[in-house]
Amino acid sequence: MANQRTDHLPLSSKGSKEISTSDEVDRFLARAARTPLSTERQGRGRLLFAMDATASRERTWDRACHIQGEMFTVTDAIGGLSVQLCHYRGFHEFEAGPWLSNAKDLLARMSAVRCAAGATQIERVLRHAASQAEKARIDAMVFVGDCVEEDVDRLCAAAGVLRLHSIPVFIFHEGYDPSAERAFGEIARLTGGACCRFDASSAAELRDLLRAVATYAAGGRLALKALGKREGGAIRLLEHSLPPPTRTGR
């Protein structure tokens, strides 16, 4: 990716087989590898997937949905992933669907969302994730958006609550808004997640990363390793950045 910043996630496309994994991803994966896999976590992984569906994203909406959809289909092969889709758009319009584990249902629900003009509601998304975590564990959260029109201090406070719930937030930033980049970076840092570009030049890399995050949430280290062994490329290289496995295998 041209002019790629080192604090954005990862995966070099310069023709070599090396990747430059961000510090945020390194730290997240290292922590995850040290986390014991409790009896509760042996069930389906749970991923909250949030989307900015305001008008500024309409031009690239179909492409984004296609990339995101591949994430859901790959996890079916490893025993599945429970996903809750939520989005905001329009005038204070926010919708969170049921927790679903069938890729076809997820794709149908995501495909039905259409963009509408409105302001961002990122704080509402973060607080929703915290409220869901009060009911049942959430392994990770993914957010796809292009701008921030809210008070950054309030967003950071909400992100801190997610850190207490051990929910890393992976943010895919579409566009080149410097103020949004800073805000997204802080949210990712505070939650122990990561932030990266979401644009046409990085579509293939982002697809692989989305699938890797979902696979890890669904099945932990072993599932991520199996996916990398089967498909190689960026997924395997990301898996290789993990420290040696613990006795739990996570």
C-alpha positions as a LaTeX table, in Angstrom:
\begin{tabular}{lrrr}
\hline
Residue & $x$ (\AA) & $y$ (\AA) & $z$ (\AA) \\
\hline
Met1 & 0.00 & 0.00 & 0.00 \\
Ala2 & 1.37 & 3.36 & $-0.92$ \\
Asn3 & 2.56 & 5.52 & 1.95 \\
Gln4 & 1.44 & 2.91 & 4.46 \\
Arg5 & 2.01 & 4.00 & 8.05 \\
Thr6 & 3.66 & 1.55 & 10.39 \\
Asp7 & 0.96 & 2.05 & 12.99 \\
His8 & $-1.58$ & 0.60 & 10.62 \\
Leu9 & $-2.02$ & $-3.06$ & 10.24 \\
Pro10 & $-0.04$ & $-5.17$ & 8.62 \\
Leu11 & 0.69 & $-7.32$ & 5.67 \\
Ser12 & 3.19 & $-5.98$ & 3.20 \\
Ser13 & 2.37 & $-6.32$ & $-0.49$ \\
Lys14 & 5.85 & $-5.54$ & $-1.82$ \\
Gly15 & 6.31 & $-8.92$ & $-3.43$ \\
Ser16 & 8.26 & $-10.56$ & $-0.60$ \\
Lys17 & 6.78 & $-13.06$ & 1.79 \\
Glu18 & 7.36 & $-10.88$ & 4.80 \\
Ile19 & 4.74 & $-8.94$ & 6.67 \\
Ser20 & 5.14 & $-5.95$ & 8.93 \\
Thr21 & 2.75 & $-6.62$ & 11.81 \\
Ser22 & 1.83 & $-3.59$ & 13.87 \\
Asp23 & 2.77 & $-3.38$ & 17.54 \\
Glu24 & $-0.93$ & $-3.40$ & 18.43 \\
Val25 & $-1.54$ & $-6.72$ & 16.68 \\
Asp26 & 1.63 & $-8.24$ & 18.16 \\
Arg27 & 0.54 & $-7.30$ & 21.66 \\
Phe28 & $-3.02$ & $-8.55$ & 21.15 \\
Leu29 & $-1.91$ & $-11.91$ & 19.80 \\
Ala30 & 0.68 & $-12.29$ & 22.54 \\
Arg31 & $-1.94$ & $-11.66$ & 25.22 \\
Ala32 & $-4.37$ & $-14.02$ & 23.53 \\
Ala33 & $-1.76$ & $-16.78$ & 23.43 \\
Arg34 & $-1.27$ & $-16.44$ & 27.20 \\
Thr35 & $-4.98$ & $-16.47$ & 28.00 \\
Pro36 & $-6.22$ & $-19.84$ & 29.35 \\
Leu37 & $-9.08$ & $-21.35$ & 27.39 \\
Ser38 & $-11.77$ & $-21.72$ & 30.02 \\
Thr39 & $-14.65$ & $-24.14$ & 29.81 \\
Glu40 & $-16.94$ & $-21.28$ & 28.80 \\
Arg41 & $-14.65$ & $-20.28$ & 25.92 \\
Gln42 & $-14.70$ & $-23.78$ & 24.43 \\
Gly43 & $-18.05$ & $-23.05$ & 22.84 \\
Arg44 & $-18.63$ & $-20.88$ & 19.80 \\
Gly45 & $-16.59$ & $-17.72$ & 19.51 \\
Arg46 & $-18.62$ & $-14.51$ & 19.73 \\
Leu47 & $-17.84$ & $-11.55$ & 17.52 \\
Leu48 & $-19.67$ & $-8.23$ & 17.42 \\
Phe49 & $-19.45$ & $-6.74$ & 13.91 \\
Ala50 & $-20.39$ & $-3.05$ & 13.63 \\
Met51 & $-20.71$ & $-0.97$ & 10.47 \\
Asp52 & $-20.97$ & 2.72 & 9.70 \\
Ala53 & $-23.80$ & 2.83 & 7.14 \\
Thr54 & $-23.91$ & 6.61 & 6.66 \\
Ala55 & $-24.03$ & 8.13 & 3.19 \\
Ser56 & $-20.28$ & 8.74 & 2.91 \\
Arg57 & $-19.73$ & 5.00 & 2.56 \\
Glu58 & $-22.36$ & 4.36 & $-0.09$ \\
Arg59 & $-19.93$ & 4.35 & $-3.01$ \\
Thr60 & $-17.92$ & 1.46 & $-1.62$ \\
Trp61 & $-20.66$ & $-0.32$ & 0.29 \\
Asp62 & $-21.10$ & $-3.32$ & $-2.01$ \\
Arg63 & $-17.37$ & $-4.01$ & $-2.15$ \\
Ala64 & $-17.10$ & $-3.79$ & 1.63 \\
Cys65 & $-20.00$ & $-6.19$ & 2.13 \\
His66 & $-18.40$ & $-8.70$ & $-0.21$ \\
Ile67 & $-15.11$ & $-8.63$ & 1.71 \\
Gln68 & $-16.87$ & $-8.87$ & 5.06 \\
Gly69 & $-19.07$ & $-11.71$ & 3.84 \\
Glu70 & $-16.06$ & $-13.92$ & 3.18 \\
Met71 & $-15.20$ & $-13.71$ & 6.85 \\
Phe72 & $-18.46$ & $-15.39$ & 7.83 \\
Thr73 & $-18.26$ & $-18.22$ & 5.31 \\
Val74 & $-14.75$ & $-19.35$ & 6.29 \\
Thr75 & $-15.65$ & $-19.79$ & 9.96 \\
Asp76 & $-18.43$ & $-22.26$ & 9.14 \\
Ala77 & $-15.75$ & $-24.82$ & 8.30 \\
Ile78 & $-14.22$ & $-24.69$ & 11.79 \\
Gly79 & $-17.36$ & $-25.03$ & 13.84 \\
Gly80 & $-18.75$ & $-21.58$ & 13.37 \\
Leu81 & $-18.84$ & $-18.22$ & 14.99 \\
Ser82 & $-21.71$ & $-16.42$ & 16.64 \\
Val83 & $-21.90$ & $-12.92$ & 15.17 \\
Gln84 & $-24.07$ & $-9.97$ & 16.00 \\
Leu85 & $-24.31$ & $-7.42$ & 13.20 \\
Cys86 & $-25.07$ & $-3.84$ & 14.12 \\
His87 & $-25.01$ & $-0.60$ & 12.17 \\
Tyr88 & $-25.94$ & 3.04 & 12.43 \\
Arg89 & $-27.18$ & 5.46 & 9.79 \\
Gly90 & $-29.63$ & 8.29 & 9.26 \\
Phe91 & $-30.99$ & 10.36 & 12.16 \\
His92 & $-30.04$ & 8.47 & 15.34 \\
Glu93 & $-30.91$ & 5.20 & 13.62 \\
Phe94 & $-29.15$ & 2.25 & 15.23 \\
Glu95 & $-29.92$ & $-1.42$ & 14.77 \\
Ala96 & $-28.45$ & $-4.52$ & 16.38 \\
Gly97 & $-29.56$ & $-7.89$ & 15.10 \\
Pro98 & $-29.74$ & $-11.24$ & 16.88 \\
Trp99 & $-26.66$ & $-13.37$ & 17.47 \\
Leu100 & $-26.38$ & $-15.62$ & 14.42 \\
Ser101 & $-24.12$ & $-18.53$ & 13.58 \\
Asn102 & $-25.27$ & $-19.37$ & 10.06 \\
Ala103 & $-23.27$ & $-17.69$ & 7.29 \\
Lys104 & $-26.28$ & $-17.52$ & 4.96 \\
Asp105 & $-28.36$ & $-15.68$ & 7.56 \\
Leu106 & $-25.52$ & $-13.27$ & 8.28 \\
Leu107 & $-24.97$ & $-12.50$ & 4.61 \\
Ala108 & $-28.68$ & $-11.92$ & 4.04 \\
Arg109 & $-28.93$ & $-9.55$ & 6.98 \\
Met110 & $-25.81$ & $-7.63$ & 5.97 \\
Ser111 & $-26.92$ & $-7.37$ & 2.34 \\
Ala112 & $-30.22$ & $-5.85$ & 3.43 \\
Val113 & $-28.52$ & $-2.81$ & 5.01 \\
Arg114 & $-28.49$ & 0.35 & 2.90 \\
Cys115 & $-26.71$ & 3.63 & 3.56 \\
Ala116 & $-28.49$ & 6.80 & 4.68 \\
Ala117 & $-27.16$ & 10.26 & 5.50 \\
Gly118 & $-26.44$ & 10.90 & 9.16 \\
Ala119 & $-23.78$ & 11.50 & 11.80 \\
Thr120 & $-21.53$ & 8.88 & 13.35 \\
Gln121 & $-22.68$ & 6.96 & 16.43 \\
Ile122 & $-19.48$ & 5.21 & 17.43 \\
Glu123 & $-19.94$ & 5.81 & 21.15 \\
Arg124 & $-23.32$ & 4.15 & 20.91 \\
Val125 & $-21.70$ & 1.12 & 19.25 \\
Leu126 & $-19.03$ & 0.85 & 21.96 \\
Arg127 & $-21.57$ & 1.14 & 24.76 \\
His128 & $-23.77$ & $-1.43$ & 23.06 \\
Ala129 & $-20.84$ & $-3.85$ & 22.99 \\
Ala130 & $-20.30$ & $-3.32$ & 26.71 \\
Ser131 & $-23.96$ & $-4.00$ & 27.46 \\
Gln132 & $-23.84$ & $-7.20$ & 25.41 \\
Ala133 & $-20.74$ & $-8.32$ & 27.28 \\
Glu134 & $-22.67$ & $-8.00$ & 30.54 \\
Lys135 & $-24.94$ & $-10.77$ & 29.26 \\
Ala136 & $-22.37$ & $-13.10$ & 27.69 \\
Arg137 & $-18.69$ & $-13.12$ & 26.75 \\
Ile138 & $-17.60$ & $-11.34$ & 23.55 \\
Asp139 & $-14.26$ & $-12.46$ & 22.09 \\
Ala140 & $-13.66$ & $-9.52$ & 19.76 \\
Met141 & $-15.32$ & $-6.60$ & 18.02 \\
Val142 & $-14.83$ & $-5.39$ & 14.45 \\
Phe143 & $-15.81$ & $-1.90$ & 13.32 \\
Val144 & $-15.74$ & $-0.60$ & 9.75 \\
Gly145 & $-16.08$ & 3.16 & 9.25 \\
Asp146 & $-14.63$ & 6.23 & 7.58 \\
Cys147 & $-15.02$ & 9.21 & 9.90 \\
Val148 & $-15.50$ & 10.37 & 13.50 \\
Glu149 & $-17.89$ & 13.21 & 14.35 \\
Glu150 & $-17.97$ & 12.72 & 18.11 \\
Asp151 & $-16.06$ & 13.80 & 21.20 \\
Val152 & $-12.89$ & 11.71 & 21.29 \\
Asp153 & $-12.64$ & 11.78 & 25.10 \\
Arg154 & $-16.09$ & 10.20 & 25.36 \\
Leu155 & $-15.11$ & 7.56 & 22.81 \\
Cys156 & $-11.96$ & 6.76 & 24.76 \\
Ala157 & $-13.95$ & 6.43 & 27.98 \\
Ala158 & $-16.30$ & 3.96 & 26.28 \\
Ala159 & $-13.31$ & 2.09 & 24.86 \\
Gly160 & $-11.87$ & 1.80 & 28.36 \\
Val161 & $-14.99$ & $-0.04$ & 29.47 \\
Leu162 & $-14.47$ & $-2.57$ & 26.69 \\
Arg163 & $-10.91$ & $-3.09$ & 27.89 \\
Leu164 & $-12.34$ & $-4.06$ & 31.29 \\
His165 & $-14.45$ & $-6.65$ & 29.47 \\
Ser166 & $-11.37$ & $-7.90$ & 27.56 \\
Ile167 & $-12.91$ & $-7.05$ & 24.17 \\
Pro168 & $-10.26$ & $-6.06$ & 21.60 \\
Val169 & $-11.63$ & $-3.74$ & 18.90 \\
Phe170 & $-10.33$ & $-4.19$ & 15.36 \\
Ile171 & $-11.06$ & $-1.07$ & 13.33 \\
Phe172 & $-10.99$ & $-0.96$ & 9.54 \\
His173 & $-10.64$ & 2.67 & 8.52 \\
Glu174 & $-11.92$ & 3.56 & 5.07 \\
Gly175 & $-10.57$ & 6.79 & 3.58 \\
Tyr176 & $-7.85$ & 9.18 & 4.71 \\
Asp177 & $-9.32$ & 11.37 & 7.44 \\
Pro178 & $-6.41$ & 12.26 & 9.82 \\
Ser179 & $-8.67$ & 13.13 & 12.75 \\
Ala180 & $-10.58$ & 9.86 & 12.35 \\
Glu181 & $-7.29$ & 8.00 & 12.09 \\
Arg182 & $-6.17$ & 9.37 & 15.44 \\
Ala183 & $-9.47$ & 8.59 & 17.14 \\
Phe184 & $-9.65$ & 5.08 & 15.71 \\
Gly185 & $-6.06$ & 4.46 & 16.73 \\
Glu186 & $-6.80$ & 5.43 & 20.32 \\
Ile187 & $-9.86$ & 3.18 & 20.50 \\
Ala188 & $-7.82$ & 0.25 & 19.17 \\
Arg189 & $-4.94$ & 0.97 & 21.55 \\
Leu190 & $-7.13$ & 1.29 & 24.62 \\
Thr191 & $-8.98$ & $-1.97$ & 23.94 \\
Gly192 & $-5.90$ & $-3.97$ & 22.93 \\
Gly193 & $-7.04$ & $-4.31$ & 19.33 \\
Ala194 & $-5.67$ & $-2.79$ & 16.13 \\
Cys195 & $-6.52$ & $-0.34$ & 13.34 \\
Cys196 & $-5.79$ & $-0.60$ & 9.63 \\
Arg197 & $-6.70$ & 0.90 & 6.28 \\
Phe198 & $-9.76$ & $-0.19$ & 4.35 \\
Asp199 & $-9.42$ & 0.80 & 0.69 \\
Ala200 & $-9.35$ & $-0.66$ & $-2.80$ \\
Ser201 & $-5.60$ & $-1.23$ & $-2.78$ \\
Ser202 & $-5.75$ & $-3.28$ & 0.40 \\
Ala203 & $-8.93$ & $-5.27$ & $-0.23$ \\
Ala204 & $-7.24$ & $-8.69$ & $-0.46$ \\
Glu205 & $-5.11$ & $-8.09$ & 2.62 \\
Leu206 & $-8.06$ & $-6.86$ & 4.65 \\
Arg207 & $-10.14$ & $-9.83$ & 3.57 \\
Asp208 & $-7.46$ & $-12.17$ & 4.91 \\
Leu209 & $-7.13$ & $-10.20$ & 8.14 \\
Leu210 & $-10.88$ & $-10.15$ & 8.74 \\
Arg211 & $-11.00$ & $-13.88$ & 8.24 \\
Ala212 & $-8.02$ & $-14.37$ & 10.55 \\
Val213 & $-9.66$ & $-12.33$ & 13.33 \\
Ala214 & $-12.93$ & $-14.22$ & 12.93 \\
Thr215 & $-11.16$ & $-17.56$ & 12.84 \\
Tyr216 & $-9.25$ & $-16.75$ & 16.00 \\
Ala217 & $-12.46$ & $-15.68$ & 17.77 \\
Ala218 & $-14.17$ & $-18.89$ & 16.65 \\
Gly219 & $-11.48$ & $-21.45$ & 17.36 \\
Gly220 & $-8.40$ & $-19.89$ & 18.93 \\
Arg221 & $-4.80$ & $-20.57$ & 17.91 \\
Leu222 & $-5.39$ & $-24.07$ & 16.52 \\
Ala223 & $-8.09$ & $-22.87$ & 14.14 \\
Leu224 & $-5.95$ & $-19.96$ & 12.97 \\
Lys225 & $-3.01$ & $-22.32$ & 12.43 \\
Ala226 & $-5.15$ & $-24.72$ & 10.41 \\
Leu227 & $-6.45$ & $-21.88$ & 8.23 \\
Gly228 & $-2.92$ & $-20.64$ & 7.62 \\
Lys229 & $-1.67$ & $-24.13$ & 6.77 \\
Arg230 & $-4.49$ & $-24.62$ & 4.28 \\
Glu231 & $-4.30$ & $-21.24$ & 2.59 \\
Gly232 & $-0.84$ & $-19.91$ & 3.42 \\
Gly233 & $-0.03$ & $-16.35$ & 2.47 \\
Ala234 & $-0.79$ & $-13.52$ & 4.84 \\
Ile235 & $-2.91$ & $-15.65$ & 7.15 \\
Arg236 & $-0.07$ & $-18.09$ & 7.83 \\
Leu237 & 2.42 & $-15.31$ & 8.32 \\
Leu238 & 0.11 & $-13.64$ & 10.82 \\
Glu239 & $-0.27$ & $-16.93$ & 12.65 \\
His240 & 3.52 & $-17.30$ & 12.77 \\
Ser241 & 3.79 & $-13.98$ & 14.64 \\
Leu242 & 2.20 & $-15.63$ & 17.70 \\
Pro243 & 4.52 & $-16.60$ & 20.56 \\
Pro244 & 4.93 & $-20.31$ & 21.38 \\
Pro245 & 1.67 & $-21.94$ & 22.48 \\
Thr246 & 0.83 & $-22.35$ & 26.14 \\
Arg247 & $-0.39$ & $-25.60$ & 27.69 \\
Thr248 & $-3.95$ & $-24.55$ & 26.89 \\
Gly249 & $-3.17$ & $-24.33$ & 23.17 \\
Arg250 & $-4.55$ & $-20.77$ & 22.97 \\
\hline
\end{tabular}
